[in-house]
């Protein structure tokens, strides 16, 4: 199936933010049923929304972290913590975003977000593991 120009633009942005290996792996694993979701995500989310001129990628990443924390979606938040780092969001900014989201969305959602982000930050080498005593 031939893809639309918006899909192709979205695919470029999605690869740049999330990493080509992750995106290409998601596409390769998609059967006909799941490919419908891959298309709509790539075209609408990454092609239409992420390519608009009103916000830069860094700001979009920050918004994603806050919304995903508020919705208590740790698996998706992990993916977007990596993207946020790629887009120049600092560890201090990630912490402040998650604290802000915690106040407005509640402690359980905030805890899930902090745990998910912490796991990614350690795995990416952005944080050093705490030394054992």
N, CA, C and O atoms as a MOPAC input file, in Angstrom:
PM7 MOZYME 1SCF
protein

 N      0.83500 1    -1.18100 1     0.00000 1
 C      0.00000 1     0.00000 1     0.00000 1
 C      0.87700 1     1.24200 1     0.00000 1
 O      1.82400 1     1.33400 1     0.78100 1
 N      0.57900 1     2.16900 1    -0.84500 1
 C      1.30800 1     3.42700 1    -0.92500 1
 C      0.88900 1     4.33200 1     0.23100 1
 O     -0.30300 1     4.49100 1     0.49700 1
 N      1.85700 1     4.91900 1     0.91000 1
 C      1.56000 1     5.77100 1     2.05400 1
 C      1.42000 1     7.22600 1     1.61700 1
 O      1.95400 1     7.62500 1     0.58300 1
 N      0.70400 1     8.01000 1     2.40600 1
 C      0.47400 1     9.42000 1     2.10400 1
 C      1.71500 1    10.25000 1     2.44200 1
 O      2.56900 1     9.80800 1     3.21100 1
 N      1.81200 1    11.44300 1     1.87000 1
 C      2.91900 1    12.33200 1     2.24400 1
 C      2.93200 1    12.64600 1     3.74700 1
 O      4.00400 1    12.76800 1     4.34100 1
 N      1.75100 1    12.77700 1     4.36600 1
 C      1.70200 1    13.05600 1     5.80400 1
 C      2.23500 1    11.87300 1     6.60400 1
 O      2.88700 1    12.06200 1     7.63100 1
 N      1.96100 1    10.65700 1     6.14200 1
 C      2.51100 1     9.47000 1     6.79000 1
 C      4.03600 1     9.50700 1     6.70100 1
 O      4.72600 1     9.26100 1     7.69100 1
 N      4.55400 1     9.81300 1     5.52400 1
 C      6.00600 1     9.84400 1     5.33200 1
 C      6.66200 1    10.91600 1     6.20700 1
 O      7.72100 1    10.67900 1     6.78700 1
 N      6.03200 1    12.10100 1     6.30400 1
 C      6.55100 1    13.14900 1     7.18800 1
 C      6.52000 1    12.67500 1     8.63800 1
 O      7.48100 1    12.85900 1     9.38600 1
 N      5.41300 1    12.07100 1     9.01700 1
 C      5.27100 1    11.56600 1    10.37600 1
 C      6.28000 1    10.48800 1    10.68700 1
 O      6.82200 1    10.43600 1    11.79100 1
 N      6.53600 1     9.62500 1     9.72200 1
 C      7.51100 1     8.56200 1     9.91100 1
 C      8.89500 1     9.14500 1    10.17000 1
 O      9.62600 1     8.65300 1    11.03000 1
 N      9.25500 1    10.18600 1     9.43500 1
 C     10.55200 1    10.84100 1     9.65200 1
 C     10.65100 1    11.40900 1    11.06800 1
 O     11.65000 1    11.20100 1    11.75600 1
 N      9.61900 1    12.12100 1    11.49600 1
 C      9.63700 1    12.73600 1    12.83600 1
 C      9.63000 1    11.65000 1    13.90900 1
 O     10.38000 1    11.72400 1    14.88200 1
 N      8.79600 1    10.66400 1    13.73000 1
 C      8.69100 1     9.57500 1    14.70300 1
 C     10.04100 1     8.87500 1    14.88300 1
 O     10.44200 1     8.57600 1    16.00800 1
 N     10.73000 1     8.61700 1    13.78600 1
 C     12.05900 1     7.99300 1    13.87000 1
 C     13.05300 1     8.90300 1    14.57000 1
 O     13.85900 1     8.43300 1    15.37300 1
 N     13.01000 1    10.19800 1    14.27900 1
 C     13.94900 1    11.13700 1    14.89500 1
 C     13.73100 1    11.24700 1    16.40200 1
 O     14.69300 1    11.34900 1    17.16300 1
 N     12.48800 1    11.22700 1    16.83000 1
 C     12.18400 1    11.40800 1    18.25600 1
 C     12.31300 1    10.10400 1    19.03300 1
 O     12.91700 1    10.08000 1    20.10600 1
 N     11.75700 1     9.03100 1    18.50800 1
 C     11.70400 1     7.76300 1    19.25200 1
 C     12.81600 1     6.79000 1    18.89200 1
 O     13.03900 1     5.81100 1    19.60400 1
 N     13.50500 1     7.04800 1    17.80900 1
 C     14.56900 1     6.16100 1    17.36000 1
 C     14.07900 1     5.24500 1    16.26100 1
 O     13.00600 1     4.65000 1    16.36200 1
 N     14.87300 1     5.13800 1    15.21000 1
 C     14.49300 1     4.33800 1    14.04600 1
 C     14.30300 1     2.86700 1    14.41400 1
 O     13.39900 1     2.21800 1    13.88800 1
 N     15.12500 1     2.33800 1    15.29600 1
 C     15.02000 1     0.92200 1    15.64700 1
 C     13.66100 1     0.62700 1    16.28300 1
 O     13.02300 1    -0.37100 1    15.94600 1
 N     13.21800 1     1.48100 1    17.19400 1
 C     11.92800 1     1.27200 1    17.84500 1
 C     10.79000 1     1.37100 1    16.82400 1
 O      9.92800 1     0.49500 1    16.75600 1
 N     10.80000 1     2.44600 1    16.03500 1
 C      9.71400 1     2.68300 1    15.08200 1
 C      9.67500 1     1.59700 1    14.01600 1
 O      8.61600 1     1.03600 1    13.73400 1
 N     10.81900 1     1.30400 1    13.42900 1
 C     10.86100 1     0.27800 1    12.38600 1
 C     10.47400 1    -1.08800 1    12.94000 1
 O      9.85100 1    -1.88900 1    12.24300 1
 N     10.84200 1    -1.35500 1    14.19000 1
 C     10.44300 1    -2.60400 1    14.82900 1
 C      8.93200 1    -2.68900 1    15.01400 1
 O      8.33000 1    -3.74100 1    14.80200 1
 N      8.32300 1    -1.56400 1    15.41600 1
 C      6.86600 1    -1.52800 1    15.58400 1
 C      6.16200 1    -1.77200 1    14.25700 1
 O      5.16800 1    -2.49700 1    14.20000 1
 N      6.67100 1    -1.17300 1    13.20200 1
 C      6.07000 1    -1.36400 1    11.87700 1
 C      6.26900 1    -2.79000 1    11.38400 1
 O      5.35500 1    -3.38600 1    10.81300 1
 N      7.44800 1    -3.33300 1    11.60100 1
 C      7.74000 1    -4.68600 1    11.12500 1
 C      6.88700 1    -5.74000 1    11.82300 1
 O      6.53100 1    -6.74900 1    11.21500 1
 N      6.55800 1    -5.51600 1    13.09400 1
 C      5.76400 1    -6.47300 1    13.86100 1
 C      4.27100 1    -6.36800 1    13.57100 1
 O      3.50600 1    -7.27300 1    13.90800 1
 N      3.85500 1    -5.27000 1    12.94700 1
 C      2.42400 1    -5.03000 1    12.74500 1
 C      1.86200 1    -5.92700 1    11.64300 1
 O      2.34800 1    -5.92400 1    10.51300 1
 N      0.82800 1    -6.69600 1    11.99500 1
 C      0.09900 1    -7.44300 1    10.97500 1
 C     -0.94200 1    -6.49600 1    10.37400 1
 O     -0.97400 1    -5.31300 1    10.71300 1
 N     -1.78600 1    -7.01100 1     9.49100 1
 C     -2.77700 1    -6.15200 1     8.84000 1
 C     -3.66600 1    -5.43600 1     9.85300 1
 O     -3.99000 1    -4.26200 1     9.67200 1
 N     -4.06100 1    -6.12900 1    10.90900 1
 C     -4.92500 1    -5.54000 1    11.92800 1
 C     -4.21400 1    -4.38300 1    12.62900 1
 O     -4.77300 1    -3.29000 1    12.71800 1
 N     -3.00700 1    -4.59500 1    13.12200 1
 C     -2.26800 1    -3.57700 1    13.87700 1
 C     -1.71800 1    -2.47300 1    12.98700 1
 O     -1.44800 1    -1.37100 1    13.46600 1
 N     -1.55000 1    -2.74800 1    11.70900 1
 C     -1.02600 1    -1.72600 1    10.81000 1
 C     -1.98300 1    -0.54700 1    10.70100 1
 O     -1.54800 1     0.57800 1    10.45500 1
 N     -3.27100 1    -0.78500 1    10.87700 1
 C     -4.23700 1     0.32200 1    10.87400 1
 C     -3.88700 1     1.31500 1    11.97900 1
 O     -3.94700 1     2.52600 1    11.76700 1
 N     -3.52500 1     0.81100 1    13.14500 1
 C     -3.12000 1     1.68200 1    14.25000 1
 C     -1.79300 1     2.37400 1    13.95300 1
 O     -1.63500 1     3.56200 1    14.23300 1
 N     -0.84000 1     1.63500 1    13.38600 1
 C      0.45300 1     2.22900 1    13.04200 1
 C      0.27000 1     3.37800 1    12.05200 1
 O      0.92400 1     4.41400 1    12.16800 1
 N     -0.60800 1     3.19300 1    11.09600 1
 C     -0.85200 1     4.25500 1    10.09500 1
 C     -1.46400 1     5.49400 1    10.72900 1
 O     -1.00300 1     6.60900 1    10.48500 1
 N     -2.49700 1     5.30800 1    11.53800 1
 C     -3.17400 1     6.47000 1    12.11700 1
 C     -2.24300 1     7.20000 1    13.09000 1
 O     -2.23200 1     8.43000 1    13.13200 1
 N     -1.47300 1     6.45600 1    13.86000 1
 C     -0.52800 1     7.07700 1    14.78800 1
 C      0.53200 1     7.84900 1    14.02700 1
 O      0.82100 1     9.00000 1    14.35600 1
 N      1.10600 1     7.23600 1    13.02600 1
 C      2.17900 1     7.88700 1    12.27400 1
 C      1.65900 1     9.09700 1    11.51000 1
 O      2.30100 1    10.14800 1    11.49700 1
 N      0.50700 1     8.95600 1    10.88000 1
 C     -0.02100 1    10.05300 1    10.06400 1
 C     -0.60000 1    11.17900 1    10.91600 1
 O     -0.22200 1    12.33700 1    10.73400 1
 N     -1.49200 1    10.87200 1    11.82700 1
 C     -2.16700 1    11.92700 1    12.59300 1
 C     -1.29100 1    12.49000 1    13.70900 1
 O     -1.10600 1    13.70100 1    13.82300 1
 N     -0.76500 1    11.59800 1    14.51700 1
 C      0.02300 1    12.06000 1    15.66200 1
 C      1.33400 1    12.68700 1    15.21200 1
 O      1.61500 1    13.84500 1    15.52300 1
 N      2.12800 1    11.92600 1    14.48600 1
 C      3.47000 1    12.38600 1    14.12300 1
 C      3.47900 1    13.24700 1    12.86900 1
 O      4.25800 1    14.19600 1    12.78300 1
 N      2.63500 1    12.93900 1    11.90200 1
 C      2.60900 1    13.70900 1    10.65600 1
 C      1.83800 1    15.00400 1    10.77100 1
 O      2.32600 1    16.06100 1    10.37000 1
 N      0.64300 1    14.92900 1    11.31300 1
 C     -0.18000 1    16.12800 1    11.40800 1
 C      0.22200 1    16.99200 1    12.61300 1
 O      0.49300 1    18.18300 1    12.45800 1
 N      0.25900 1    16.40200 1    13.79700 1
 C      0.46600 1    17.19200 1    15.00600 1
 C      1.91900 1    17.61300 1    15.20400 1
 O      2.19500 1    18.79500 1    15.40900 1
 N      2.84300 1    16.66800 1    15.14600 1
 C      4.23900 1    16.97800 1    15.46400 1
 C      4.92900 1    17.83400 1    14.40700 1
 O      5.98900 1    18.39800 1    14.67700 1
 N      4.35900 1    17.94200 1    13.22200 1
 C      4.99400 1    18.77500 1    12.18800 1
 C      4.40100 1    20.17400 1    12.10900 1
 O      4.84600 1    20.98700 1    11.30000 1
 N      3.40200 1    20.46600 1    12.93800 1
 C      2.80400 1    21.79600 1    12.92700 1
 C      3.80900 1    22.81800 1    13.46500 1
 O      4.64800 1    22.46700 1    14.29400 1
 N      3.74100 1    24.07000 1    13.01500 1
 C      4.73000 1    25.06800 1    13.41100 1
 C      4.48700 1    25.70900 1    14.77600 1
 O      5.37200 1    26.41500 1    15.25900 1
 N      3.34700 1    25.50300 1    15.42000 1
 C      3.00000 1    26.24400 1    16.62700 1
 C      3.82500 1    25.94200 1    17.86700 1
 O      3.97200 1    26.80300 1    18.73400 1
 N      4.36500 1    24.73100 1    17.96500 1
 C      5.18400 1    24.32500 1    19.11100 1
 C      6.40700 1    23.58300 1    18.60700 1
 O      6.34800 1    22.87700 1    17.60000 1
 N      7.51300 1    23.74800 1    19.31300 1
 C      8.70300 1    22.98800 1    18.93900 1
 C      8.63900 1    21.58800 1    19.55300 1
 O      7.78900 1    21.31400 1    20.40100 1
 N      9.52800 1    20.72300 1    19.12800 1
 C      9.51900 1    19.33100 1    19.59400 1
 C      9.76900 1    19.22900 1    21.09200 1
 O      9.18100 1    18.38200 1    21.76500 1
 N     10.62300 1    20.07200 1    21.60900 1
 C     10.93500 1    20.05800 1    23.03700 1
 C      9.66600 1    20.31400 1    23.85100 1
 O      9.38000 1    19.60000 1    24.81100 1
 N      8.91200 1    21.33400 1    23.45800 1
 C      7.66700 1    21.66800 1    24.15100 1
 C      6.65600 1    20.54400 1    24.00600 1
 O      5.96800 1    20.20100 1    24.96700 1
 N      6.56000 1    19.97100 1    22.82000 1
 C      5.63000 1    18.85500 1    22.61600 1
 C      6.00300 1    17.67500 1    23.51100 1
 O      5.12300 1    17.01700 1    24.06600 1
 N      7.28700 1    17.40700 1    23.65100 1
 C      7.72400 1    16.32600 1    24.54200 1
 C      7.33300 1    16.61700 1    25.98600 1
 O      6.88900 1    15.72200 1    26.70600 1
 N      7.49500 1    17.85500 1    26.40300 1
 C      7.14300 1    18.22300 1    27.76900 1
 C      5.64200 1    18.04100 1    28.01600 1
 O      5.23600 1    17.55000 1    29.06900 1
 N      4.83600 1    18.43600 1    27.05000 1
 C      3.38700 1    18.24700 1    27.16800 1
 C      3.03900 1    16.76400 1    27.24400 1
 O      2.19900 1    16.36100 1    28.04800 1
 N      3.68500 1    15.95200 1    26.40600 1
 C      3.42200 1    14.51000 1    26.42800 1
 C      3.71500 1    13.92500 1    27.80000 1
 O      2.92800 1    13.13100 1    28.31600 1
 N      4.83900 1    14.30600 1    28.39600 1
 C      5.18100 1    13.77000 1    29.71200 1
 C      4.10800 1    14.11400 1    30.73200 1
 O      3.70100 1    13.25500 1    31.51400 1
 N      3.64700 1    15.35000 1    30.73300 1
 C      2.62000 1    15.76100 1    31.69500 1
 C      1.31500 1    15.00500 1    31.46500 1
 O      0.69600 1    14.52400 1    32.41400 1
 N      0.90000 1    14.90200 1    30.20400 1
 C     -0.36700 1    14.22400 1    29.92100 1
 C     -0.29100 1    12.73200 1    30.22700 1
 O     -1.22900 1    12.16800 1    30.79000 1
 N      0.80200 1    12.10000 1    29.86800 1
 C      0.92700 1    10.66500 1    30.12200 1
 C      1.02200 1    10.37600 1    31.61400 1
 O      0.51200 1     9.36100 1    32.08800 1
 N      1.67500 1    11.26900 1    32.35500 1
 C      1.70900 1    11.12200 1    33.81100 1
 C      0.29500 1    11.24600 1    34.37300 1
 O     -0.11800 1    10.43900 1    35.20500 1
 N     -0.44100 1    12.25100 1    33.92000 1
 C     -1.80100 1    12.47200 1    34.41400 1
 C     -2.71900 1    11.30100 1    34.08500 1
 O     -3.61000 1    10.97500 1    34.87000 1
 N     -2.51600 1    10.67100 1    32.94600 1
 C     -3.34400 1     9.52900 1    32.54800 1
 C     -2.84800 1     8.22100 1    33.15300 1
 O     -3.47100 1     7.17500 1    32.97300 1
 N     -1.73100 1     8.27900 1    33.86900 1
 C     -1.13700 1     7.09400 1    34.48300 1
 C     -0.86100 1     6.00600 1    33.44000 1
 O     -1.35300 1     4.88100 1    33.53100 1
 N     -0.05500 1     6.39100 1    32.44800 1
 C      0.32400 1     5.49000 1    31.35500 1
 C      1.84100 1     5.29100 1    31.36400 1
 O      2.53400 1     5.82500 1    30.49800 1
 N      2.37200 1     4.52200 1    32.34400 1
 C      3.82300 1     4.41900 1    32.49200 1
 C      4.55600 1     3.81300 1    31.29400 1
 O      5.67700 1     4.22800 1    30.99900 1
 N      3.96600 1     2.86000 1    30.60700 1
 C      4.66300 1     2.25700 1    29.46400 1
 C      4.88000 1     3.29500 1    28.37300 1
 O      5.97000 1     3.39100 1    27.80900 1
 N      3.85200 1     4.06500 1    28.07900 1
 C      3.97100 1     5.10000 1    27.05300 1
 C      4.87100 1     6.24300 1    27.54300 1
 O      5.60500 1     6.84400 1    26.75900 1
 N      4.80300 1     6.53200 1    28.84400 1
 C      5.65500 1     7.57800 1    29.40700 1
 C      7.13000 1     7.22400 1    29.25000 1
 O      7.94800 1     8.09500 1    28.95400 1
 N      7.47400 1     5.95900 1    29.44500 1
 C      8.87500 1     5.53500 1    29.27500 1
 C      9.36400 1     5.86000 1    27.87200 1
 O     10.45900 1     6.39300 1    27.69200 1
 N      8.56300 1     5.54300 1    26.90600 1
 C      8.92200 1     5.82200 1    25.51600 1
 C      9.14300 1     7.31800 1    25.31900 1
 O     10.09500 1     7.72400 1    24.65300 1
 N      8.27100 1     8.13300 1    25.89200 1
 C      8.35900 1     9.57500 1    25.68300 1
 C      9.40600 1    10.24800 1    26.55800 1
 O      9.81800 1    11.36800 1    26.25500 1
 N      9.85400 1     9.59800 1    27.64100 1
 C     11.01500 1    10.12200 1    28.37800 1
 C     12.24300 1    10.04000 1    27.47600 1
 O     13.03900 1    10.97800 1    27.41800 1
 N     12.39600 1     8.92800 1    26.77900 1
 C     13.50700 1     8.80200 1    25.82400 1
 C     13.40700 1     9.87700 1    24.74400 1
 O     14.40300 1    10.50900 1    24.39400 1
 N     12.21100 1    10.07800 1    24.22500 1
 C     11.99900 1    11.10700 1    23.21700 1
 C     12.28000 1    12.49800 1    23.76000 1
 O     12.86200 1    13.33200 1    23.06600 1
 N     11.87600 1    12.75200 1    24.98800 1
 C     12.12000 1    14.06000 1    25.60300 1
 C     13.61600 1    14.32600 1    25.73900 1
 O     14.08100 1    15.42900 1    25.45300 1
 N     14.36100 1    13.32900 1    26.17000 1
 C     15.81900 1    13.48400 1    26.24700 1
 C     16.37600 1    13.80200 1    24.86500 1
 O     17.21800 1    14.68900 1    24.72000 1
 N     15.90900 1    13.08300 1    23.85500 1
 C     16.33900 1    13.31500 1    22.47200 1
 C     16.01800 1    14.75000 1    22.03200 1
 O     16.76100 1    15.34800 1    21.25400 1
 N     14.91000 1    15.28900 1    22.53500 1
 C     14.46900 1    16.62400 1    22.14800 1
 C     15.00500 1    17.72700 1    23.05900 1
 O     14.57200 1    18.87600 1    22.96700 1
 N     15.93900 1    17.38000 1    23.93200 1
 C     16.61400 1    18.40000 1    24.73300 1
 C     15.98800 1    18.72900 1    26.06800 1
 O     16.38500 1    19.71000 1    26.69700 1
 N     15.02700 1    17.95100 1    26.52400 1
 C     14.45100 1    18.17900 1    27.84400 1
 C     15.43300 1    17.64100 1    28.88000 1
 O     15.90700 1    16.51200 1    28.76000 1
 N     15.73800 1    18.44300 1    29.89000 1
 C     16.72700 1    18.05300 1    30.89800 1
 C     16.09700 1    17.18300 1    31.98600 1
 O     14.87500 1    17.13100 1    32.12600 1
 N     16.93700 1    16.51400 1    32.73900 1
 C     16.46700 1    15.70500 1    33.86900 1
 C     15.72700 1    16.58700 1    34.86200 1
 O     14.66700 1    16.20300 1    35.35700 1
 N     16.27100 1    17.76500 1    35.16100 1
 C     15.59900 1    18.68100 1    36.09000 1
 C     14.22300 1    19.08100 1    35.57000 1
 O     13.27100 1    19.17200 1    36.34500 1
 N     14.11300 1    19.32000 1    34.28100 1
 C     12.81100 1    19.67300 1    33.70200 1
 C     11.84300 1    18.50000 1    33.76400 1
 O     10.66100 1    18.68700 1    34.05000 1
 N     12.33300 1    17.29300 1    33.49900 1
 C     11.47900 1    16.10800 1    33.59900 1
 C     10.95000 1    15.97400 1    35.01900 1
 O      9.76500 1    15.71000 1    35.21800 1
 N     11.81800 1    16.15400 1    36.00400 1
 C     11.39600 1    16.07200 1    37.40600 1
 C     10.30900 1    17.11100 1    37.70000 1
 O      9.30000 1    16.79200 1    38.32800 1
 N     10.51500 1    18.34600 1    37.24900 1
 C      9.53700 1    19.41200 1    37.51600 1
 C      8.21000 1    19.15200 1    36.80900 1
 O      7.14600 1    19.41800 1    37.36800 1
 N      8.27000 1    18.64200 1    35.59800 1
 C      7.03900 1    18.29800 1    34.86600 1
 C      6.26300 1    17.23800 1    35.63500 1
 O      5.04700 1    17.34300 1    35.79000 1
 N      6.96600 1    16.21800 1    36.11600 1
 C      6.30300 1    15.13500 1    36.83200 1
 C      5.76900 1    15.59400 1    38.18000 1
 O      4.70100 1    15.15100 1    38.60400 1
 N      6.49700 1    16.47600 1    38.86100 1
 C      5.97700 1    17.03500 1    40.11800 1
 C      4.70300 1    17.84200 1    39.86200 1
 O      3.72300 1    17.72700 1    40.59800 1
 N      4.73200 1    18.64100 1    38.83100 1
 C      3.56900 1    19.45400 1    38.48400 1
 C      2.37600 1    18.56000 1    38.14400 1
 O      1.25900 1    18.80100 1    38.60000 1
 N      2.62200 1    17.54500 1    37.35400 1
 C      1.54800 1    16.61600 1    36.98800 1
 C      1.02600 1    15.87500 1    38.21600 1
 O     -0.17200 1    15.61300 1    38.31600 1
 N      1.91000 1    15.53700 1    39.14900 1
 C      1.49900 1    14.83900 1    40.37000 1
 C      0.51100 1    15.67000 1    41.16900 1
 O     -0.49900 1    15.15100 1    41.64300 1
 N      0.79400 1    16.95400 1    41.32200 1
 C     -0.08900 1    17.83000 1    42.09800 1
 C     -1.48200 1    17.87100 1    41.48900 1
 O     -2.47800 1    17.87400 1    42.21200 1
 N     -1.55800 1    17.90200 1    40.16400 1
 C     -2.84900 1    18.03900 1    39.50300 1
 C     -3.53300 1    16.71000 1    39.20500 1
 O     -4.74900 1    16.67800 1    39.01200 1
 N     -2.78800 1    15.62700 1    39.16400 1
 C     -3.41400 1    14.35200 1    38.80600 1
 C     -3.40000 1    13.33100 1    39.93300 1
 O     -4.04300 1    12.28800 1    39.81900 1
 N     -2.69300 1    13.60200 1    41.00500 1
 C     -2.71200 1    12.72400 1    42.16500 1
 C     -1.42900 1    11.93600 1    42.37100 1
 O     -0.66100 1    11.68500 1    41.44200 1
 N     -1.23100 1    11.56100 1    43.61400 1
 C     -0.02300 1    10.84000 1    44.03000 1
 C      0.12400 1     9.49700 1    43.31400 1
 O      1.22300 1     9.20600 1    42.84200 1
 N     -0.91100 1     8.66000 1    43.20200 1
 C     -0.70600 1     7.37700 1    42.51800 1
 C     -0.21800 1     7.54500 1    41.06700 1
 O      0.69600 1     6.84200 1    40.63600 1
 N     -0.81500 1     8.45700 1    40.33100 1
 C     -0.37700 1     8.69200 1    38.95100 1
 C      1.03800 1     9.25300 1    38.93500 1
 O      1.85300 1     8.86700 1    38.09600 1
 N      1.33300 1    10.16300 1    39.86000 1
 C      2.67800 1    10.73400 1    39.93400 1
 C      3.72400 1     9.69500 1    40.27800 1
 O      4.81400 1     9.69300 1    39.70600 1
 N      3.40400 1     8.81900 1    41.20000 1
 C      4.34400 1     7.75600 1    41.57000 1
 C      4.65600 1     6.86000 1    40.38100 1
 O      5.81600 1     6.53600 1    40.12700 1
 N      3.61700 1     6.46100 1    39.65400 1
 C      3.83900 1     5.63700 1    38.45600 1
 C      4.73400 1     6.35800 1    37.45300 1
 O      5.62300 1     5.75300 1    36.85200 1
 N      4.49100 1     7.65100 1    37.27900 1
 C      5.28400 1     8.43800 1    36.33000 1
 C      6.73300 1     8.54600 1    36.78200 1
 O      7.64600 1     8.36200 1    35.97800 1
 N      6.95100 1     8.83700 1    38.04200 1
 C      8.32100 1     8.95100 1    38.55000 1
 C      9.06300 1     7.61900 1    38.42200 1
 O     10.22000 1     7.59400 1    38.00400 1
 N      8.41100 1     6.52600 1    38.77400 1
 C      9.05500 1     5.21900 1    38.66800 1
 C      9.40900 1     4.89700 1    37.22600 1
 O     10.50500 1     4.40800 1    36.95100 1
 N      8.49600 1     5.16400 1    36.30300 1
 C      8.74600 1     4.88100 1    34.89000 1
 C      9.88600 1     5.74900 1    34.35800 1
 O     10.78800 1     5.25300 1    33.68300 1
 N      9.84000 1     7.03900 1    34.66300 1
 C     10.89200 1     7.94500 1    34.19000 1
 C     12.23500 1     7.57200 1    34.79400 1
 O     13.25000 1     7.58400 1    34.09700 1
 N     12.25600 1     7.24500 1    36.06900 1
 C     13.50500 1     6.87400 1    36.74200 1
 C     14.14200 1     5.65600 1    36.08200 1
 O     15.35400 1     5.61800 1    35.86600 1
 N     13.32400 1     4.67100 1    35.76800 1
 C     13.82300 1     3.46100 1    35.10300 1
 C     14.50300 1     3.81100 1    33.77400 1
 O     15.58700 1     3.31200 1    33.47400 1
 N     13.86700 1     4.66000 1    32.99500 1
 C     14.42800 1     5.05000 1    31.70000 1
 C     15.68700 1     5.88100 1    31.87700 1
 O     16.68000 1     5.65600 1    31.18500 1
 N     15.65900 1     6.83100 1    32.79000 1
 C     16.83000 1     7.69500 1    32.99600 1
 C     18.04400 1     6.88200 1    33.44200 1
 O     19.16700 1     7.17000 1    33.02800 1
 N     17.82800 1     5.88200 1    34.27200 1
 C     18.93200 1     4.99200 1    34.66000 1
 C     19.41100 1     4.18200 1    33.45300 1
 O     20.61300 1     4.08600 1    33.20700 1
 N     18.47900 1     3.60500 1    32.70700 1
 C     18.83100 1     2.77200 1    31.55100 1
 C     19.56700 1     3.56700 1    30.47800 1
 O     20.45000 1     3.03300 1    29.80600 1
 N     19.21100 1     4.83400 1    30.31600 1
 C     19.84700 1     5.67700 1    29.31400 1
 C     21.15100 1     6.28900 1    29.79300 1
 O     21.83500 1     6.97700 1    29.03700 1
 N     21.50000 1     6.03500 1    31.06700 1
 C     22.73400 1     6.60800 1    31.61000 1
 C     22.62500 1     8.08300 1    31.94700 1
 O     23.63800 1     8.74100 1    32.18500 1
 N     21.40600 1     8.61100 1    31.96900 1
 C     21.20800 1    10.02500 1    32.30100 1
 C     21.29500 1    10.23900 1    33.81300 1
 O     21.58900 1    11.34500 1    34.26600 1
 N     21.04300 1     9.19600 1    34.58700 1
 C     21.20300 1     9.22400 1    36.03800 1
 C     22.15600 1     8.11700 1    36.42900 1
 O     22.17700 1     7.05200 1    35.81100 1
 N     22.93700 1     8.36900 1    37.44700 1
 C     23.82300 1     7.34200 1    37.98000 1
 C     23.06300 1     6.55800 1    39.03800 1
 O     22.30600 1     7.14600 1    39.81000 1
 N     23.24800 1     5.23900 1    39.09100 1
 C     22.58500 1     4.45700 1    40.13700 1
 C     23.10900 1     4.89500 1    41.50100 1
 O     24.27000 1     5.28000 1    41.64000 1
 N     22.24700 1     4.83000 1    42.48900 1
 C     22.64000 1     5.19800 1    43.84100 1
 C     23.61100 1     4.14200 1    44.36700 1
 O     23.36500 1     2.93900 1    44.27200 1
 N     24.71500 1     4.62500 1    44.92200 1
 C     25.74700 1     3.71900 1    45.44800 1
 C     25.22800 1     3.01900 1    46.69600 1
 O     24.58200 1     3.63100 1    47.54700 1
 N     25.51900 1     1.73900 1    46.78900 1
 C     25.13000 1     0.96000 1    47.97000 1
 C     26.02000 1     1.34500 1    49.13700 1
 O     27.19400 1     1.66600 1    48.95200 1
 N     25.46300 1     1.31200 1    50.34000 1
 C     26.23900 1     1.64800 1    51.54200 1
 C     26.88200 1     0.43900 1    52.12100 1
 O     27.57400 1     0.53300 1    53.13500 1

